Amino acid sequence: MEILEELENFISEFNQNNNVDFAIDSIRVEFSKQHKKKELNELGKWKKLQKNSNILFKLKKRLLHDEITTAYQLEKHNIYYYNMQDAPKYRKAIMVIFGLKQYDKEPPPRALVSKILSILKDVTNLDICLDVPYQPNLQKLKRNYILDQYTTPKGVKTQTHYINNPQIMGIEKITIYNKGFKNSLNRILWRFEAKILIHNIKALYMPLNEFKELIYHGK
């Protein structure tokens, strides 16, 4: 069974057994370029992102603990890889595929995502999301977690909050934001999103269950 299908099947089974609707929004894979670059180049044209690119800014915001050097985009898809500073330099890279759960635009083609994962043969971490038709009770969440509100470089407070250290095994960070406002959906829709580390697909059960409980306490 291919990696993407196995992930989707596991999450679908979890959803059925727990009456939730989790979905994969982003996938990241750390890989060695010297072993994978040739096959990745056969998928299409990779273009280098400019330093002032909005996408590069988003990548840096999502990957706070990694130093991005150069980044490349696969044609017009939300599929990127960026070089990591290691020794020897730029030997390793991280593939980032995001926007898989969308309402206002087409997500990256499933067949293409599946092909990339078949080349890389691994998944490092996932963003698992749940969209809810109400504004979460952030005050209730603050009783148990430290919420950091995102403020723009110009000092404007946004409707995005981070739980940067949720103390949940397997979950590195949780983001809560106004998805309806961000994507101009003209309806109330908020997103809970957890960055979950992948060591074993079957081990996803515990972080998913803890994430479900956190969302429940935020109602």
C-alpha positions as CSV (number, residue, x, y, z in Angstrom):
1,M,0.0,0.0,0.0
2,E,1.3,3.5,-0.9
3,I,2.2,5.9,1.9
4,L,-0.5,8.5,1.2
5,E,-3.2,5.8,1.0
6,E,-2.0,4.2,4.3
7,L,-2.1,7.6,6.1
8,E,-5.5,8.5,4.7
9,N,-6.9,5.1,5.6
10,F,-5.6,5.3,9.2
11,I,-7.1,8.8,9.7
12,S,-10.4,7.8,8.1
13,E,-10.7,4.8,10.5
14,F,-9.8,7.0,13.4
15,N,-12.5,9.5,12.3
16,Q,-15.2,6.8,12.1
17,N,-14.3,5.4,15.5
18,N,-14.1,8.8,17.2
19,N,-16.8,10.8,15.5
20,V,-14.4,13.5,14.2
21,D,-13.4,14.8,10.8
22,F,-9.6,15.1,10.9
23,A,-7.8,15.7,7.6
24,I,-4.2,16.1,6.4
25,D,-3.4,19.7,5.4
26,S,0.4,19.5,5.1
27,I,3.1,16.9,4.7
28,R,6.8,17.3,5.3
29,V,9.7,14.9,4.5
30,E,13.4,15.3,5.2
31,F,15.4,13.7,2.5
32,S,18.9,13.4,0.9
33,K,19.0,15.4,-2.4
34,Q,21.9,13.4,-3.8
35,H,19.7,10.3,-3.8
36,K,16.3,11.7,-4.8
37,K,16.9,14.9,-6.8
38,K,17.0,13.2,-10.2
39,E,13.6,11.5,-9.8
40,L,12.0,14.7,-8.4
41,N,13.3,16.7,-11.4
42,E,11.4,14.3,-13.6
43,L,8.1,15.5,-12.1
44,G,8.2,19.0,-13.6
45,K,10.0,22.3,-13.4
46,W,11.2,23.5,-10.0
47,K,11.7,27.2,-9.8
48,K,13.8,29.0,-7.2
49,L,11.8,31.4,-4.9
50,Q,12.9,35.0,-4.6
51,K,14.0,36.2,-1.2
52,N,11.0,38.6,-0.9
53,S,8.5,35.9,-2.0
54,N,5.3,35.7,0.1
55,I,5.6,31.9,0.0
56,L,9.1,31.9,1.4
57,F,7.8,34.1,4.2
58,K,5.0,31.6,4.9
59,L,7.6,28.7,4.9
60,K,9.7,30.5,7.4
61,K,6.7,31.2,9.6
62,R,5.7,27.6,9.5
63,L,9.2,26.2,10.1
64,L,10.4,28.3,13.1
65,H,13.1,25.9,14.2
66,D,14.7,25.2,10.8
67,E,17.0,27.6,8.9
68,I,15.9,28.0,5.4
69,T,18.5,28.8,2.8
70,T,17.0,28.5,-0.7
71,A,13.6,27.1,-1.6
72,Y,12.1,25.8,-4.8
73,Q,8.5,25.4,-6.0
74,L,7.2,22.7,-8.3
75,E,5.5,24.6,-11.1
76,K,2.4,26.4,-9.6
77,H,1.6,23.8,-7.0
78,N,1.8,24.2,-3.2
79,I,4.8,21.8,-3.3
80,Y,8.2,23.1,-2.2
81,Y,11.5,21.9,-1.0
82,Y,14.1,24.0,0.9
83,N,17.8,23.3,1.5
84,M,19.0,22.8,5.0
85,Q,22.3,24.1,6.3
86,D,24.2,21.0,7.3
87,A,27.6,19.5,6.8
88,P,28.3,19.1,4.0
89,K,26.1,22.1,3.0
90,Y,22.8,21.7,1.2
91,R,23.1,17.9,1.1
92,K,19.7,17.5,2.9
93,A,16.4,19.2,2.1
94,I,12.8,19.2,3.4
95,M,9.9,18.7,1.1
96,V,6.8,20.7,2.1
97,I,3.4,19.9,0.6
98,F,0.6,22.1,2.0
99,G,-2.9,23.3,1.3
100,L,-4.3,19.7,1.0
101,K,-7.5,20.7,2.8
102,Q,-8.9,23.7,0.9
103,Y,-12.2,25.5,0.3
104,D,-11.3,28.4,-2.0
105,K,-8.8,26.7,-4.4
106,E,-7.7,23.4,-5.7
107,P,-5.3,21.4,-3.5
108,P,-2.1,19.9,-5.0
109,P,-3.1,16.9,-7.2
110,R,-3.4,13.8,-5.2
111,A,-1.6,11.7,-7.8
112,L,1.4,14.0,-7.7
113,V,1.5,14.0,-3.9
114,S,1.4,10.2,-3.9
115,K,4.2,10.1,-6.5
116,I,6.5,12.4,-4.4
117,L,6.0,10.3,-1.3
118,S,6.7,7.1,-3.3
119,I,10.0,8.7,-4.4
120,L,11.0,9.9,-0.9
121,K,9.6,6.8,0.8
122,D,9.0,8.5,4.1
123,V,7.0,11.2,6.0
124,T,8.7,13.3,8.8
125,N,5.6,15.1,10.1
126,L,2.1,16.1,9.2
127,D,-0.3,19.0,9.9
128,I,-3.6,17.4,10.9
129,C,-6.5,19.8,10.9
130,L,-10.1,20.0,12.0
131,D,-12.4,22.8,10.9
132,V,-15.2,23.9,13.2
133,P,-18.2,26.2,12.5
134,Y,-17.7,28.2,15.7
135,Q,-15.1,30.4,17.4
136,P,-13.1,28.4,19.9
137,N,-13.3,29.4,23.5
138,L,-9.7,30.6,23.8
139,Q,-10.1,31.5,27.5
140,K,-10.9,27.9,28.4
141,L,-7.9,26.7,26.5
142,K,-5.7,29.2,28.4
143,R,-6.5,27.5,31.6
144,N,-4.5,24.4,30.5
145,Y,-2.2,25.7,27.7
146,I,0.0,28.8,27.0
147,L,-1.4,30.5,23.9
148,D,0.8,32.8,21.9
149,Q,-1.1,35.3,19.7
150,Y,0.6,35.9,16.4
151,T,1.5,39.6,15.8
152,T,2.6,40.9,12.4
153,P,6.0,42.6,12.0
154,K,4.0,45.9,12.1
155,G,2.6,45.1,15.5
156,V,-0.9,44.1,14.4
157,K,-2.5,41.3,16.5
158,T,-4.1,38.6,14.4
159,Q,-6.7,35.9,15.0
160,T,-4.0,33.2,15.0
161,H,-2.8,31.6,18.2
162,Y,-0.1,29.0,18.8
163,I,0.4,26.4,21.5
164,N,4.1,26.0,21.0
165,N,4.7,23.5,23.7
166,P,1.4,21.5,24.2
167,Q,3.1,18.8,26.3
168,I,1.5,16.1,24.2
169,M,3.7,13.3,23.0
170,G,4.1,13.4,19.2
171,I,2.7,16.9,18.8
172,E,5.2,19.7,18.3
173,K,2.8,22.6,17.9
174,I,-0.9,23.5,17.6
175,T,-2.2,26.4,15.7
176,I,-5.7,27.9,16.0
177,Y,-6.9,30.5,13.5
178,N,-9.9,32.0,11.7
179,K,-10.0,30.0,8.5
180,G,-13.1,31.7,7.3
181,F,-11.6,35.2,7.6
182,K,-8.2,34.1,6.1
183,N,-9.8,32.6,3.0
184,S,-12.7,35.0,2.7
185,L,-15.2,32.2,3.0
186,N,-18.1,34.4,4.2
187,R,-19.0,32.0,7.0
188,I,-17.7,31.2,10.5
189,L,-15.0,28.6,10.2
190,W,-12.1,28.2,12.6
191,R,-9.2,25.7,12.2
192,F,-7.4,23.6,14.8
193,E,-4.1,22.4,13.3
194,A,-1.5,20.1,14.9
195,K,2.0,19.4,13.7
196,I,2.4,15.8,14.4
197,L,5.8,13.9,14.3
198,I,5.6,10.6,12.4
199,H,7.6,7.7,13.8
200,N,5.1,5.0,13.0
201,I,1.7,5.5,11.3
202,K,0.0,3.3,13.9
203,A,1.5,5.4,16.7
204,L,-0.7,8.3,15.4
205,Y,-3.6,7.1,17.5
206,M,-2.4,8.7,20.8
207,P,-1.6,12.2,19.5
208,L,-4.8,12.3,17.4
209,N,-6.8,11.3,20.5
210,E,-5.1,13.9,22.7
211,F,-5.7,16.5,19.9
212,K,-9.4,15.6,19.8
213,E,-9.6,16.1,23.6
214,L,-7.9,19.5,23.4
215,I,-10.4,20.6,20.7
216,Y,-13.3,19.4,22.8
217,H,-12.1,21.6,25.8
218,G,-12.0,24.6,23.5
219,K,-15.7,24.5,22.7
